[in-house]
């Protein structure tokens, strides 16, 4: 049971979270039926908030367009200082943001605190990058003139964020956009909109001018988004979510040839070679699979373990999984919370039942615990067959399915046998093999002997059907900049 003092603090926090849309620097009502936000740990209603209509979306884009020219002309140092103030305010208010994420998404409070740190780094990183936007100047090879290459803001952007990392996915998109001089319309996920509303209130306090950031919360995502994407004044679309939705958005964006950044689905291989440090591999597996209850595009999806160590790896992983404390994430003793919804629980269980029906062996988990909330026991399976759904599809839940291999070539073939290519994990102590894996595994990111790679200073993104573009790092701000070349004649 949650302590009464915690419940009282949560209630006071929820009362401070805005419940309206944020358009042109004003908190305004929507025109749809209210959105009901619930706690996945117990089904309790947390807050009812405004629901944007198509007309509300149009008003938000109008505001972003109206503010675009002045924000792009704002000195880079000014933009940088606003983002740095936002970073500082986030550190001051970290308890509020961590608690709110735990309430609306379910992740353990320690992980929510980790997300505040991670999400905040995008504000700090891009505050520093804002003043480093550069170009080129020099004579052309023929000597007939001077080449000037400049970069400037692409223009108004539409940012669609997911529910699983409600703060970090917002800062990862908003921070580089603002640093580059772009204005934005943000549409957070229907399941976890409260963190974004609290964050835009923080941006307002940090000094972001009216119209630069606009937030619309809605249950009519497709209807509201379509006219925004079709509007010729929009110049950039950024989306994090499923590949199916991403494909549809790319098709819509193609009509106006929008700049797009797409961070889509994954099917990450987690390869353990015979020479791996098994304790390090198991620790990496706990991070790569069970962090955020497995609800991450970077989550390890396919465990590909050498046959000589598969049994021991499975035993150690099961032991660690069984030690997890399952419960409401707001309890600091808990390190494994609920899934985001009952629908998510049903989806995860379907993967497990499919694998069992095809001959897999259950080592632990595989059931819904008794009691309220959208919980599913952390699960380990071995002997997963090649035709199981979890081999081909993204699980997005706390299920580790182990397959075996014999040779390095087989491991590479199994790892690359997917249309996805976001991230891979490889555990080996062989230095030469490490370099071969970097060259051979077809993913946009790789963790070598680690189960956690995300960092604001590094480019995040995938290949194949895992997406387009990169977020974070030196590359992140480039996604929001266009390049212009001018030739100044010497005659």
ROVOTI-84889 format. One record per residue (C-alpha): residue number from 1; x, y, z. Coordinates in steps of 0.2 Angstrom, whole numbers, padded with zeros to 4 digits, always signed. Example, Ala and Ser with C-alpha at 12.3 -4.5 7.8 and 13.67 -1.06 7.14 Angstrom:
BEGIN
<1, <+0062, -0022, +0039>>
<2, <+0068, -0005, +0036>>
END
This chain:
BEGIN
<1, <+0000, +0000, +0000>>
<2, <+0006, +0017, -0004>>
<3, <+0010, +0028, +0011>>
<4, <-0002, +0041, +0015>>
<5, <+0011, +0055, +0014>>
<6, <+0016, +0049, -0003>>
<7, <-0002, +0050, -0008>>
<8, <-0005, +0067, -0002>>
<9, <+0011, +0073, -0011>>
<10, <+0005, +0065, -0027>>
<11, <-0012, +0074, -0025>>
<12, <-0004, +0091, -0022>>
<13, <+0007, +0088, -0038>>
<14, <-0007, +0083, -0049>>
<15, <-0017, +0098, -0044>>
<16, <-0002, +0109, -0050>>
<17, <-0001, +0100, -0067>>
<18, <-0010, +0110, -0081>>
<19, <-0025, +0102, -0088>>
<20, <-0027, +0113, -0104>>
<21, <-0019, +0115, -0121>>
<22, <-0004, +0127, -0123>>
<23, <-0006, +0138, -0138>>
<24, <+0003, +0154, -0142>>
<25, <+0009, +0156, -0124>>
<26, <-0009, +0154, -0117>>
<27, <-0017, +0139, -0108>>
<28, <-0033, +0137, -0117>>
<29, <-0048, +0124, -0117>>
<30, <-0050, +0111, -0131>>
<31, <-0066, +0107, -0139>>
<32, <-0067, +0088, -0137>>
<33, <-0072, +0077, -0123>>
<34, <-0059, +0077, -0109>>
<35, <-0045, +0065, -0109>>
<36, <-0045, +0053, -0094>>
<37, <-0027, +0049, -0088>>
<38, <-0025, +0034, -0076>>
<39, <-0012, +0026, -0065>>
<40, <-0008, +0009, -0073>>
<41, <-0003, +0003, -0056>>
<42, <-0021, +0003, -0049>>
<43, <-0032, +0010, -0063>>
<44, <-0036, +0026, -0052>>
<45, <-0040, +0042, -0062>>
<46, <-0026, +0054, -0060>>
<47, <-0033, +0069, -0070>>
<48, <-0045, +0074, -0083>>
<49, <-0037, +0086, -0096>>
<50, <-0042, +0095, -0112>>
<51, <-0044, +0086, -0128>>
<52, <-0039, +0095, -0144>>
<53, <-0049, +0095, -0160>>
<54, <-0044, +0098, -0178>>
<55, <-0047, +0116, -0176>>
<56, <-0036, +0117, -0160>>
<57, <-0022, +0109, -0170>>
<58, <-0024, +0122, -0183>>
<59, <-0023, +0136, -0170>>
<60, <-0007, +0128, -0163>>
<61, <+0001, +0128, -0180>>
<62, <-0004, +0146, -0184>>
<63, <+0005, +0151, -0168>>
<64, <+0021, +0142, -0172>>
<65, <+0021, +0149, -0189>>
<66, <+0018, +0167, -0183>>
<67, <+0032, +0165, -0171>>
<68, <+0044, +0157, -0183>>
<69, <+0053, +0172, -0190>>
<70, <+0056, +0181, -0174>>
<71, <+0062, +0165, -0165>>
<72, <+0074, +0160, -0179>>
<73, <+0081, +0178, -0178>>
<74, <+0084, +0177, -0160>>
<75, <+0102, +0177, -0156>>
<76, <+0109, +0159, -0153>>
<77, <+0116, +0164, -0136>>
<78, <+0099, +0170, -0131>>
<79, <+0091, +0153, -0136>>
<80, <+0105, +0144, -0127>>
<81, <+0103, +0153, -0111>>
<82, <+0084, +0149, -0111>>
<83, <+0088, +0131, -0113>>
<84, <+0101, +0131, -0100>>
<85, <+0088, +0139, -0088>>
<86, <+0076, +0125, -0092>>
<87, <+0089, +0113, -0088>>
<88, <+0092, +0121, -0071>>
<89, <+0074, +0122, -0067>>
<90, <+0072, +0104, -0071>>
<91, <+0085, +0099, -0058>>
<92, <+0076, +0110, -0045>>
<93, <+0059, +0101, -0050>>
<94, <+0066, +0084, -0053>>
<95, <+0055, +0076, -0039>>
<96, <+0039, +0083, -0047>>
<97, <+0044, +0076, -0064>>
<98, <+0050, +0059, -0057>>
<99, <+0034, +0057, -0047>>
<100, <+0023, +0062, -0061>>
<101, <+0031, +0050, -0073>>
<102, <+0029, +0036, -0061>>
<103, <+0011, +0040, -0058>>
<104, <+0005, +0041, -0077>>
<105, <+0017, +0028, -0084>>
<106, <+0021, +0016, -0070>>
<107, <+0040, +0015, -0070>>
<108, <+0049, +0013, -0053>>
<109, <+0053, +0030, -0045>>
<110, <+0072, +0026, -0046>>
<111, <+0070, +0024, -0065>>
<112, <+0060, +0040, -0066>>
<113, <+0073, +0049, -0058>>
<114, <+0085, +0042, -0070>>
<115, <+0075, +0049, -0084>>
<116, <+0075, +0066, -0077>>
<117, <+0094, +0066, -0078>>
<118, <+0094, +0058, -0095>>
<119, <+0080, +0070, -0102>>
<120, <+0088, +0085, -0094>>
<121, <+0105, +0082, -0103>>
<122, <+0096, +0086, -0120>>
<123, <+0092, +0103, -0113>>
<124, <+0110, +0105, -0107>>
<125, <+0118, +0098, -0123>>
<126, <+0108, +0108, -0135>>
<127, <+0110, +0124, -0125>>
<128, <+0128, +0121, -0129>>
<129, <+0126, +0116, -0147>>
<130, <+0115, +0132, -0151>>
<131, <+0130, +0143, -0151>>
<132, <+0140, +0131, -0162>>
<133, <+0130, +0131, -0178>>
<134, <+0143, +0134, -0191>>
<135, <+0145, +0135, -0210>>
<136, <+0159, +0137, -0223>>
<137, <+0168, +0151, -0232>>
<138, <+0181, +0150, -0245>>
<139, <+0186, +0151, -0263>>
<140, <+0179, +0139, -0276>>
<141, <+0191, +0127, -0285>>
<142, <+0190, +0137, -0301>>
<143, <+0195, +0153, -0292>>
<144, <+0180, +0162, -0300>>
<145, <+0171, +0166, -0284>>
<146, <+0169, +0164, -0265>>
<147, <+0158, +0150, -0258>>
<148, <+0147, +0154, -0243>>
<149, <+0138, +0139, -0235>>
<150, <+0126, +0144, -0221>>
<151, <+0114, +0134, -0210>>
<152, <+0097, +0140, -0204>>
<153, <+0081, +0134, -0195>>
<154, <+0070, +0123, -0206>>
<155, <+0055, +0131, -0200>>
<156, <+0039, +0126, -0190>>
<157, <+0040, +0108, -0184>>
<158, <+0027, +0095, -0178>>
<159, <+0034, +0083, -0165>>
<160, <+0025, +0067, -0160>>
<161, <+0031, +0059, -0144>>
<162, <+0028, +0042, -0137>>
<163, <+0022, +0037, -0119>>
<164, <+0036, +0026, -0113>>
<165, <+0049, +0040, -0109>>
<166, <+0037, +0055, -0108>>
<167, <+0050, +0068, -0102>>
<168, <+0066, +0062, -0112>>
<169, <+0057, +0060, -0128>>
<170, <+0050, +0077, -0127>>
<171, <+0067, +0085, -0123>>
<172, <+0076, +0075, -0136>>
<173, <+0065, +0083, -0149>>
<174, <+0061, +0100, -0142>>
<175, <+0078, +0105, -0136>>
<176, <+0087, +0103, -0153>>
<177, <+0072, +0112, -0162>>
<178, <+0073, +0127, -0151>>
<179, <+0092, +0127, -0152>>
<180, <+0091, +0128, -0171>>
<181, <+0079, +0142, -0170>>
<182, <+0063, +0132, -0175>>
<183, <+0046, +0134, -0167>>
<184, <+0036, +0118, -0163>>
<185, <+0019, +0110, -0161>>
<186, <+0020, +0095, -0149>>
<187, <+0008, +0081, -0148>>
<188, <+0011, +0069, -0133>>
<189, <+0004, +0052, -0132>>
<190, <-0013, +0050, -0125>>
<191, <-0008, +0038, -0111>>
<192, <+0005, +0050, -0104>>
<193, <+0002, +0068, -0108>>
<194, <+0004, +0075, -0090>>
<195, <+0023, +0076, -0090>>
<196, <+0023, +0086, -0106>>
<197, <+0011, +0098, -0099>>
<198, <+0021, +0101, -0084>>
<199, <+0037, +0102, -0095>>
<200, <+0030, +0116, -0106>>
<201, <+0025, +0125, -0090>>
<202, <+0043, +0124, -0085>>
<203, <+0048, +0131, -0103>>
<204, <+0037, +0145, -0100>>
<205, <+0045, +0149, -0083>>
<206, <+0062, +0148, -0092>>
<207, <+0058, +0162, -0104>>
<208, <+0052, +0153, -0120>>
<209, <+0042, +0166, -0130>>
<210, <+0024, +0164, -0134>>
<211, <+0021, +0153, -0150>>
<212, <+0038, +0145, -0150>>
<213, <+0032, +0129, -0141>>
<214, <+0013, +0124, -0142>>
<215, <+0006, +0108, -0135>>
<216, <-0010, +0099, -0140>>
<217, <-0016, +0084, -0131>>
<218, <-0029, +0073, -0141>>
<219, <-0037, +0057, -0142>>
<220, <-0040, +0060, -0161>>
<221, <-0022, +0058, -0166>>
<222, <-0024, +0054, -0184>>
<223, <-0038, +0067, -0187>>
<224, <-0029, +0081, -0179>>
<225, <-0012, +0077, -0186>>
<226, <-0016, +0075, -0204>>
<227, <-0021, +0093, -0208>>
<228, <-0006, +0099, -0199>>
<229, <+0006, +0088, -0209>>
<230, <-0003, +0093, -0225>>
<231, <-0001, +0111, -0222>>
<232, <+0012, +0119, -0233>>
<233, <+0018, +0130, -0219>>
<234, <+0025, +0115, -0209>>
<235, <+0043, +0111, -0214>>
<236, <+0048, +0096, -0202>>
<237, <+0040, +0081, -0194>>
<238, <+0048, +0071, -0180>>
<239, <+0040, +0055, -0174>>
<240, <+0044, +0041, -0161>>
<241, <+0033, +0026, -0161>>
<242, <+0029, +0010, -0171>>
<243, <+0035, +0007, -0189>>
<244, <+0017, +0004, -0195>>
<245, <+0012, +0022, -0190>>
<246, <+0029, +0029, -0195>>
<247, <+0026, +0022, -0213>>
<248, <+0009, +0031, -0214>>
<249, <+0017, +0047, -0208>>
<250, <+0031, +0046, -0220>>
<251, <+0018, +0044, -0234>>
<252, <+0009, +0060, -0228>>
<253, <+0025, +0070, -0226>>
<254, <+0030, +0065, -0244>>
<255, <+0016, +0076, -0251>>
<256, <+0024, +0092, -0245>>
<257, <+0042, +0084, -0246>>
<258, <+0044, +0088, -0227>>
<259, <+0060, +0085, -0218>>
<260, <+0057, +0069, -0207>>
<261, <+0065, +0061, -0192>>
<262, <+0058, +0044, -0188>>
<263, <+0063, +0034, -0173>>
<264, <+0053, +0018, -0176>>
<265, <+0052, +0000, -0170>>
<266, <+0066, -0012, -0165>>
<267, <+0070, -0030, -0164>>
<268, <+0086, -0029, -0155>>
<269, <+0098, -0045, -0154>>
<270, <+0107, -0048, -0138>>
<271, <+0122, -0059, -0142>>
<272, <+0132, -0069, -0129>>
<273, <+0147, -0078, -0135>>
<274, <+0155, -0092, -0127>>
<275, <+0170, -0081, -0121>>
<276, <+0158, -0068, -0113>>
<277, <+0159, -0062, -0095>>
<278, <+0143, -0070, -0090>>
<279, <+0140, -0060, -0075>>
<280, <+0142, -0044, -0085>>
<281, <+0131, -0051, -0099>>
<282, <+0117, -0055, -0086>>
<283, <+0119, -0037, -0079>>
<284, <+0118, -0030, -0096>>
<285, <+0102, -0041, -0100>>
<286, <+0093, -0034, -0084>>
<287, <+0096, -0017, -0091>>
<288, <+0093, -0020, -0109>>
<289, <+0077, -0031, -0106>>
<290, <+0069, -0027, -0090>>
<291, <+0072, -0008, -0088>>
<292, <+0056, +0002, -0090>>
<293, <+0047, -0015, -0089>>
<294, <+0054, -0019, -0106>>
<295, <+0044, -0005, -0114>>
<296, <+0058, +0003, -0124>>
<297, <+0062, +0002, -0143>>
<298, <+0080, -0001, -0137>>
<299, <+0075, -0016, -0127>>
<300, <+0083, -0033, -0131>>
<301, <+0071, -0043, -0140>>
<302, <+0080, -0059, -0146>>
<303, <+0093, -0067, -0134>>
<304, <+0105, -0076, -0145>>
<305, <+0117, -0086, -0134>>
<306, <+0131, -0098, -0138>>
<307, <+0125, -0116, -0134>>
<308, <+0140, -0119, -0122>>
<309, <+0134, -0105, -0110>>
<310, <+0115, -0104, -0114>>
<311, <+0110, -0115, -0099>>
<312, <+0121, -0106, -0086>>
<313, <+0116, -0089, -0094>>
<314, <+0097, -0094, -0092>>
<315, <+0100, -0099, -0074>>
<316, <+0108, -0083, -0069>>
<317, <+0096, -0072, -0078>>
<318, <+0081, -0081, -0070>>
<319, <+0089, -0079, -0053>>
<320, <+0091, -0061, -0055>>
<321, <+0073, -0059, -0062>>
<322, <+0066, -0068, -0048>>
<323, <+0074, -0056, -0036>>
<324, <+0065, -0041, -0044>>
<325, <+0052, -0032, -0032>>
<326, <+0036, -0030, -0042>>
<327, <+0023, -0017, -0037>>
<328, <+0018, +0001, -0039>>
<329, <+0033, +0011, -0045>>
<330, <+0029, +0025, -0032>>
<331, <+0035, +0013, -0018>>
<332, <+0054, +0016, -0017>>
<333, <+0057, -0002, -0013>>
<334, <+0049, -0008, -0030>>
<335, <+0061, -0010, -0045>>
<336, <+0048, -0017, -0057>>
<337, <+0032, -0008, -0061>>
<338, <+0017, -0011, -0071>>
<339, <+0015, -0011, -0090>>
<340, <+0006, +0005, -0097>>
<341, <-0011, -0003, -0099>>
<342, <-0021, -0019, -0099>>
<343, <-0020, -0020, -0118>>
<344, <-0001, -0020, -0116>>
<345, <-0002, -0035, -0104>>
<346, <-0013, -0044, -0116>>
<347, <-0001, -0042, -0130>>
<348, <+0014, -0047, -0120>>
<349, <+0005, -0063, -0114>>
<350, <+0000, -0067, -0132>>
<351, <+0019, -0068, -0136>>
<352, <+0023, -0079, -0121>>
<353, <+0008, -0091, -0125>>
<354, <+0013, -0092, -0143>>
<355, <+0031, -0096, -0139>>
<356, <+0026, -0110, -0127>>
<357, <+0014, -0117, -0140>>
<358, <+0029, -0119, -0151>>
<359, <+0040, -0128, -0139>>
<360, <+0048, -0115, -0128>>
<361, <+0052, -0119, -0110>>
<362, <+0046, -0107, -0096>>
<363, <+0060, -0103, -0083>>
<364, <+0051, -0090, -0074>>
<365, <+0036, -0079, -0075>>
<366, <+0023, -0080, -0089>>
<367, <+0008, -0075, -0079>>
<368, <-0002, -0060, -0073>>
<369, <+0000, -0057, -0054>>
<370, <-0016, -0056, -0044>>
<371, <-0023, -0039, -0039>>
<372, <-0026, -0022, -0047>>
<373, <-0015, -0014, -0060>>
<374, <-0008, -0018, -0077>>
<375, <+0006, -0030, -0071>>
<376, <+0014, -0045, -0080>>
<377, <+0027, -0055, -0071>>
<378, <+0045, -0053, -0078>>
<379, <+0048, -0069, -0089>>
<380, <+0062, -0079, -0095>>
<381, <+0060, -0093, -0109>>
<382, <+0072, -0104, -0117>>
<383, <+0072, -0115, -0132>>
<384, <+0062, -0102, -0142>>
<385, <+0059, -0108, -0159>>
<386, <+0063, -0098, -0175>>
<387, <+0045, -0097, -0180>>
<388, <+0039, -0089, -0163>>
<389, <+0031, -0072, -0164>>
<390, <+0044, -0065, -0152>>
<391, <+0058, -0069, -0164>>
<392, <+0050, -0058, -0178>>
<393, <+0040, -0045, -0169>>
<394, <+0044, -0032, -0156>>
<395, <+0038, -0038, -0139>>
<396, <+0038, -0022, -0129>>
<397, <+0037, -0030, -0113>>
<398, <+0047, -0040, -0099>>
<399, <+0050, -0056, -0109>>
<400, <+0067, -0063, -0113>>
<401, <+0067, -0077, -0125>>
<402, <+0083, -0087, -0127>>
<403, <+0089, -0096, -0143>>
<404, <+0106, -0104, -0146>>
<405, <+0120, -0103, -0159>>
<406, <+0136, -0113, -0163>>
<407, <+0147, -0101, -0174>>
<408, <+0150, -0083, -0175>>
<409, <+0144, -0083, -0193>>
<410, <+0127, -0091, -0187>>
<411, <+0126, -0077, -0173>>
<412, <+0128, -0063, -0186>>
<413, <+0115, -0071, -0198>>
<414, <+0102, -0073, -0184>>
<415, <+0105, -0055, -0178>>
<416, <+0103, -0048, -0195>>
<417, <+0088, -0058, -0200>>
<418, <+0075, -0045, -0197>>
<419, <+0068, -0029, -0206>>
<420, <+0073, -0019, -0191>>
<421, <+0090, -0011, -0187>>
<422, <+0089, +0000, -0171>>
<423, <+0101, -0007, -0159>>
<424, <+0111, -0023, -0155>>
<425, <+0120, -0029, -0139>>
<426, <+0136, -0040, -0140>>
<427, <+0145, -0048, -0126>>
<428, <+0162, -0055, -0129>>
<429, <+0180, -0053, -0122>>
<430, <+0188, -0056, -0139>>
<431, <+0195, -0039, -0146>>
<432, <+0195, -0044, -0164>>
<433, <+0178, -0051, -0163>>
<434, <+0172, -0035, -0156>>
<435, <+0177, -0026, -0171>>
<436, <+0170, -0039, -0183>>
<437, <+0153, -0037, -0174>>
<438, <+0154, -0018, -0176>>
<439, <+0156, -0021, -0195>>
<440, <+0144, -0035, -0197>>
<441, <+0129, -0031, -0187>>
<442, <+0117, -0021, -0196>>
<443, <+0110, -0008, -0183>>
<444, <+0111, +0010, -0180>>
<445, <+0118, +0008, -0163>>
<446, <+0127, -0006, -0153>>
<447, <+0131, -0009, -0135>>
<448, <+0147, -0019, -0133>>
<449, <+0148, -0027, -0116>>
<450, <+0135, -0015, -0110>>
<451, <+0116, -0015, -0109>>
<452, <+0113, +0003, -0109>>
<453, <+0119, +0015, -0123>>
<454, <+0108, +0030, -0124>>
<455, <+0117, +0047, -0121>>
<456, <+0112, +0065, -0126>>
<457, <+0130, +0067, -0133>>
<458, <+0128, +0052, -0145>>
<459, <+0117, +0050, -0161>>
<460, <+0102, +0040, -0158>>
<461, <+0093, +0031, -0172>>
<462, <+0092, +0016, -0183>>
<463, <+0093, +0009, -0201>>
<464, <+0081, -0002, -0211>>
<465, <+0064, +0000, -0205>>
<466, <+0069, +0006, -0188>>
<467, <+0069, +0024, -0194>>
<468, <+0077, +0039, -0202>>
<469, <+0088, +0053, -0195>>
<470, <+0097, +0054, -0178>>
<471, <+0092, +0062, -0162>>
<472, <+0106, +0068, -0150>>
<473, <+0124, +0071, -0152>>
<474, <+0132, +0083, -0165>>
<475, <+0120, +0075, -0178>>
<476, <+0104, +0080, -0168>>
<477, <+0103, +0099, -0171>>
<478, <+0107, +0096, -0190>>
<479, <+0090, +0088, -0192>>
<480, <+0082, +0105, -0188>>
<481, <+0094, +0115, -0200>>
<482, <+0093, +0118, -0219>>
<483, <+0109, +0121, -0228>>
<484, <+0111, +0136, -0240>>
<485, <+0125, +0138, -0253>>
<486, <+0129, +0155, -0260>>
<487, <+0142, +0159, -0273>>
<488, <+0149, +0177, -0273>>
<489, <+0157, +0181, -0290>>
<490, <+0175, +0187, -0290>>
<491, <+0172, +0197, -0306>>
END
